[in-house]
Amino acid sequence: MTATTLFYIIIAIIIVNFIIDKILDALNAKHFNDAIPNELKDVYDDAEYKKSQAYKLTNYKFGVWSSTFSIALTLAFICFGGFEYVDVLARRFSDNSIVIALVFFGIIMFGSDILSTPFSYYKTFVIEERFGFNKTTIKTFILDKVKGLLMMAVIGGGILALIIYIFQLTQQHFWLYAWAIITIFSVFMNMFYAKLIVPLFNKQTPLEESSLRHKISEYAQSVGFNLEKIFVIDGSKRSTKANAYFSGFGNEKRVTLYDTLINDLEEEEIVAVLAHEVGHYKRKHIIYNLVASVLLTGLTLYVLSIFITNPLLSNALGVSTHSFHVGLVAFGLLYAPISEITGLVMNWLSRKFEYQADDYAKNTYKAQPLITALKKLNKNSLSNLTPHKAYVFVHYSHPTLLQRMRNLNL
């Protein structure tokens, strides 16, 4: 195989992925005006349903324009030697391969962020604002961007530098050491993400003593679940949309409730949502997801180790000097079809876990308050109640509202 052949394969993968994605989006859009199923008639009234339809259509059109711009820019960057230009530029800073790689990715990531910022701004301050969701200020928007870039530079750059260093020392066996490092990092982040990362962006406060806290504690004791860390996060700082999530394990396990969730739901509904989150923990979903992620990472790194020393990877992107960092980009583009397949499997597994967590909540608490909670959450976020089955299969990590309701009513 020649570098030219590999180049065309990369271009084909990018274009085919884009076409499939746009076909799925179009199929899903055709169902925007479908009649609401009888079980969901009470979610929207006529005015709210029209607002939901408008929101879906606006996001669909915005997605078409933003993704078309993105793929056009990506193809132009590849075809007109963008990676070669950035590589040459990075080599002006140093002869050290690690420094070159960090500068190379730094330029690409920073440039990508600058180009995507107008779309992010429009999404937040025009679309989300128009439909009453946005609570983000310009200051928060800018600070989020800066913090995100700094985190990417420190954490992402640190891991990349370490992996390249290990590659230089061990060559073909580097994937084992890289796998170990990423696994340790993943476990650490699962344990301490809420304590170390979340405070950089949001304020978390312990749920104060109240009837809600008493009901939560009473439920937790009834299922033998030691839950002392219940936090409220200021989600209303950015959006009116509500959420709750479970994080950590062992002594670091905690439940985090968005303040918007507490404002939107009745106490019994909040306990039902929390029972669902406890179900994830009791069914060991966090552990299963972590193990699956670690195994997939190991597979990816192993395949990477087979091809990374081949100069064809760099040459395919128009870079004459073979290097680990350019090979890594080419590999990522070539690996995309496999990533899509593993993504489908992970989404299927996630949907299965959601059913199991719902069943746990139904069996240890009540089904009805969870149903009404789900209806309110979908209503308040103007969710699509009639998505296309193919779109759900590919993109949804959760079953649809109708599917969850029917499961809860069994």
SULZI-V578550 format. One record per backbone hydrogen bond with DSSP energy under -1.0 kcal/mol. NH is the residue of the N-H (numbers start at 0). CO is the residue of the C=O. Records with the same first field share a line. If there is no record, write none. Layout:
# SULZI-V578550
NH->CO, CO
This chain:
# SULZI-V578550
5->1
6->2
7->3
8->4
9->5
10->6
11->7
12->8
13->9
14->10
15->11
16->12
17->13
18->14
19->15
20->16
21->17
22->18
23->19
24->20
25->21
26->22
27->23
28->24
29->25
30->27
31->28
33->30
39->36
40->37
42->39
48->44
49->45
50->46
51->47
52->48
53->49
54->50
55->51
56->52
57->53
58->54
59->55
60->56
61->57
62->58
63->59
64->60
65->61
66->62
67->63
68->64
69->65
70->66
71->67
72->68
73->69
74->70
75->71
76->72
77->73
78->74
79->75
80->77
81->76
84->80
85->81
86->82
87->83
88->84
89->85
90->86
92->89
99->95
100->96
101->97
102->98
103->99
104->100
105->101
106->102
107->103
108->104
109->105
110->106
111->107
112->108
113->109
114->110
115->111
116->112
119->115
120->116
121->117
122->118
123->119
124->120
125->121
126->121
127->122
129->125
130->126
131->128
132->127
133->127
134->237
135->237
140->136
141->137
142->138
143->139
144->140
145->141
146->142
147->143
148->144
149->145
150->146
151->147
152->148
153->149
154->150
156->151
157->153
158->154
159->155
160->156
161->157
162->158
163->159
164->160
165->161
166->162
167->163
168->164
169->165
170->166
172->169
173->170
175->172
177->173
178->174
179->175
180->176
181->177
182->178
183->179
184->180
185->181
186->182
187->183
188->184
189->185
190->186
191->187
192->188
195->191
196->192
197->192
199->196
200->197
201->197
204->231
206->229
213->209
214->210
215->211
216->212
217->213
218->214
219->215
220->216
221->217
222->218
223->220
224->219
226->224
229->227
230->254
231->204
232->256
233->202
234->232
236->233
237->234
238->234
239->132
244->255
246->253
251->248
252->249
253->246
254->228
255->244
256->230
257->242
258->232
261->257
262->258
263->259
264->260
269->265
270->266
271->267
272->268
273->269
274->270
275->271
276->272
277->273
278->274
279->275
280->276
281->277
282->278
283->280
284->279
287->283
288->284
289->285
290->286
291->287
292->288
293->289
294->290
295->291
296->292
297->293
298->294
299->295
300->296
301->297
302->298
303->299
304->300
305->301
306->302
307->303
309->306
312->309
314->310
315->311
316->313
317->314
318->313
326->322
327->323
328->324
329->325
330->326
331->327
332->328
333->329
334->330
338->334
339->335
340->336
341->337
342->338
343->339
344->340
345->341
346->342
347->343
348->344
349->345
350->346
351->347
352->348
353->349
354->350
355->351
356->352
357->353
358->354
359->355
360->356
361->357
362->358
363->359
364->360
370->366
371->367
372->368
373->369
374->370
375->371
376->372
377->373
378->374
379->375
380->376
381->378
382->377
391->387
392->388
393->389
394->390
395->391
403->399
404->400
405->401
406->402
407->403
408->404
